[in-house]
Amino acid sequence: MIEQFLDHLSAERDRSTNTVRAYSVDLASLRLHLTEAGVASWSDLTLNDLRSWLAAQSEAGNSRSTLARRVSTVKTFCRWARRRGVIATDPSVRLSAPRRMTSLPEVLRVDQAAAILDAADEAAAAAVPAARGCGETAADAGSATRQSVEAAVDVGSEAGEAGAAPTENVSPHQSAPTPAAGPEERAVRARDAAVLELLYASGMRVGELASLDVSALDEANQLVRVMGKGRKERMVPYGLPAREALERWLRCRGALAADGERALFVGVRGRRIDQRIVRELVNRATASVDGAPTLSPHALRHSAATHLVEGGADLRTVQEYLGHASLATTQIYTHVSAERLRAGFEQAHPRA
């Protein structure tokens, strides 16, 4: 029955692959618990069964946010099962979720964000001079160049994608490419700078960035069409640095992209970039700047939103920018800004 429910989510409710996968994991956990408890049929499911499952999940160390998500999963599942006549009554109606802990996200200071992006842009500009592409195409470079890039040069970011550990750890922010740098390495430098600039400029999620096609860019108006959660589309602006980085990457994209590939960002095998590669790229980029915390792509999203609020943007604007369904989700950035203000006050004010 779980498989039928997942098909319903995918086909009838148009839920994303990641959402369906999360529901599948949650319900598999519930089914295992029920089996161990001797509950043979979904029609025998009770409120106590659900509560004992959540208690076991809590004892196993799952966070409050995970438990809250699983409550939401089982409520959706039970409503569907009740409509289908699989269960006579919905036992999840009286099931309550644990209150989520509100934790403030870690963010970069404006000067730290600038240092990270400037370093990436300088490395890309050194590798790809203005108004020039990356030279020869990947086909002209030959298989030896591709193997070299995958194994050693690709900024350490494609090691898992290439299937082997890199033989050396090349920083994405060195000021110039090595003398032997080929078109693929130069393309990777241009791509990485464009990824960082667009993530920070647009505040989009890493999954949203990886799913972008070239056609999502409106270069004339400096807008990017983003498909967010729930398949809700939004148009997000980006600034001049991101535009320049994207233009440089598009001049080089042909050195990496396979024929017919629509993805805006691709890996060394020519296909759509993997989210894991983006995470590794951002992690290394933030770690390479002195004083900056090592962060994830989602922390760049938090940083961009926080800097918007600190710069005077109203919450409704930030909500649309981030693609939040609820303004309450966006309000955490006012708390972040207040915390940063208090930290500065306590450090600098003589009567703090």
ChimeraX attribute file (.defattr): number of C-alpha atoms within 10 A of each C-alpha:
attribute: neighborCount
match mode: 1-to-1
recipient: residues
	/A:1	9
	/A:2	14
	/A:3	9
	/A:4	9
	/A:5	18
	/A:6	20
	/A:7	15
	/A:8	15
	/A:9	19
	/A:10	15
	/A:11	10
	/A:12	9
	/A:13	11
	/A:14	14
	/A:15	18
	/A:16	14
	/A:17	10
	/A:18	11
	/A:19	15
	/A:20	18
	/A:21	12
	/A:22	14
	/A:23	22
	/A:24	17
	/A:25	12
	/A:26	19
	/A:27	17
	/A:28	13
	/A:29	14
	/A:30	19
	/A:31	17
	/A:32	13
	/A:33	19
	/A:34	20
	/A:35	11
	/A:36	10
	/A:37	12
	/A:38	9
	/A:39	16
	/A:40	12
	/A:41	12
	/A:42	14
	/A:43	15
	/A:44	12
	/A:45	19
	/A:46	14
	/A:47	14
	/A:48	12
	/A:49	18
	/A:50	19
	/A:51	15
	/A:52	14
	/A:53	19
	/A:54	22
	/A:55	13
	/A:56	13
	/A:57	19
	/A:58	14
	/A:59	10
	/A:60	9
	/A:61	9
	/A:62	13
	/A:63	15
	/A:64	16
	/A:65	15
	/A:66	17
	/A:67	20
	/A:68	16
	/A:69	17
	/A:70	22
	/A:71	21
	/A:72	17
	/A:73	17
	/A:74	19
	/A:75	19
	/A:76	15
	/A:77	19
	/A:78	21
	/A:79	17
	/A:80	16
	/A:81	20
	/A:82	15
	/A:83	12
	/A:84	10
	/A:85	11
	/A:86	14
	/A:87	18
	/A:88	13
	/A:89	16
	/A:90	19
	/A:91	20
	/A:92	22
	/A:93	11
	/A:94	9
	/A:95	16
	/A:96	12
	/A:97	16
	/A:98	15
	/A:99	10
	/A:100	12
	/A:101	9
	/A:102	8
	/A:103	9
	/A:104	12
	/A:105	14
	/A:106	16
	/A:107	24
	/A:108	22
	/A:109	16
	/A:110	12
	/A:111	10
	/A:112	17
	/A:113	21
	/A:114	14
	/A:115	18
	/A:116	23
	/A:117	23
	/A:118	16
	/A:119	19
	/A:120	27
	/A:121	27
	/A:122	19
	/A:123	22
	/A:124	29
	/A:125	21
	/A:126	16
	/A:127	25
	/A:128	24
	/A:129	11
	/A:130	11
	/A:131	8
	/A:132	10
	/A:133	23
	/A:134	25
	/A:135	18
	/A:136	14
	/A:137	18
	/A:138	22
	/A:139	13
	/A:140	11
	/A:141	15
	/A:142	10
	/A:143	11
	/A:144	8
	/A:145	20
	/A:146	21
	/A:147	13
	/A:148	17
	/A:149	24
	/A:150	27
	/A:151	21
	/A:152	20
	/A:153	29
	/A:154	27
	/A:155	24
	/A:156	23
	/A:157	29
	/A:158	28
	/A:159	20
	/A:160	15
	/A:161	16
	/A:162	17
	/A:163	10
	/A:164	12
	/A:165	16
	/A:166	21
	/A:167	13
	/A:168	12
	/A:169	13
	/A:170	16
	/A:171	18
	/A:172	28
	/A:173	24
	/A:174	16
	/A:175	16
	/A:176	17
	/A:177	21
	/A:178	13
	/A:179	6
	/A:180	8
	/A:181	15
	/A:182	23
	/A:183	26
	/A:184	29
	/A:185	27
	/A:186	28
	/A:187	28
	/A:188	30
	/A:189	31
	/A:190	32
	/A:191	26
	/A:192	26
	/A:193	31
	/A:194	27
	/A:195	27
	/A:196	23
	/A:197	29
	/A:198	22
	/A:199	24
	/A:200	24
	/A:201	21
	/A:202	24
	/A:203	27
	/A:204	24
	/A:205	21
	/A:206	20
	/A:207	18
	/A:208	16
	/A:209	23
	/A:210	20
	/A:211	20
	/A:212	20
	/A:213	17
	/A:214	14
	/A:215	12
	/A:216	16
	/A:217	19
	/A:218	13
	/A:219	13
	/A:220	7
	/A:221	9
	/A:222	15
	/A:223	18
	/A:224	21
	/A:225	17
	/A:226	24
	/A:227	19
	/A:228	19
	/A:229	17
	/A:230	12
	/A:231	11
	/A:232	11
	/A:233	12
	/A:234	16
	/A:235	18
	/A:236	19
	/A:237	17
	/A:238	20
	/A:239	13
	/A:240	11
	/A:241	17
	/A:242	24
	/A:243	20
	/A:244	17
	/A:245	23
	/A:246	23
	/A:247	18
	/A:248	27
	/A:249	27
	/A:250	20
	/A:251	17
	/A:252	26
	/A:253	27
	/A:254	23
	/A:255	26
	/A:256	24
	/A:257	24
	/A:258	19
	/A:259	9
	/A:260	8
	/A:261	15
	/A:262	16
	/A:263	21
	/A:264	24
	/A:265	28
	/A:266	21
	/A:267	23
	/A:268	26
	/A:269	15
	/A:270	19
	/A:271	18
	/A:272	20
	/A:273	21
	/A:274	18
	/A:275	17
	/A:276	15
	/A:277	18
	/A:278	25
	/A:279	17
	/A:280	17
	/A:281	22
	/A:282	24
	/A:283	17
	/A:284	20
	/A:285	25
	/A:286	23
	/A:287	14
	/A:288	18
	/A:289	17
	/A:290	10
	/A:291	10
	/A:292	18
	/A:293	17
	/A:294	17
	/A:295	19
	/A:296	21
	/A:297	25
	/A:298	21
	/A:299	22
	/A:300	27
	/A:301	21
	/A:302	25
	/A:303	23
	/A:304	25
	/A:305	28
	/A:306	25
	/A:307	20
	/A:308	18
	/A:309	19
	/A:310	17
	/A:311	9
	/A:312	8
	/A:313	13
	/A:314	12
	/A:315	18
	/A:316	14
	/A:317	13
	/A:318	21
	/A:319	18
	/A:320	16
	/A:321	18
	/A:322	22
	/A:323	23
	/A:324	16
	/A:325	13
	/A:326	11
	/A:327	14
	/A:328	10
	/A:329	10
	/A:330	21
	/A:331	15
	/A:332	18
	/A:333	22
	/A:334	16
	/A:335	15
	/A:336	23
	/A:337	16
	/A:338	13
	/A:339	13
	/A:340	14
	/A:341	13
	/A:342	13
	/A:343	12
	/A:344	12
	/A:345	13
	/A:346	12
	/A:347	11
	/A:348	10
	/A:349	8
	/A:350	7
	/A:351	7
	/A:352	10
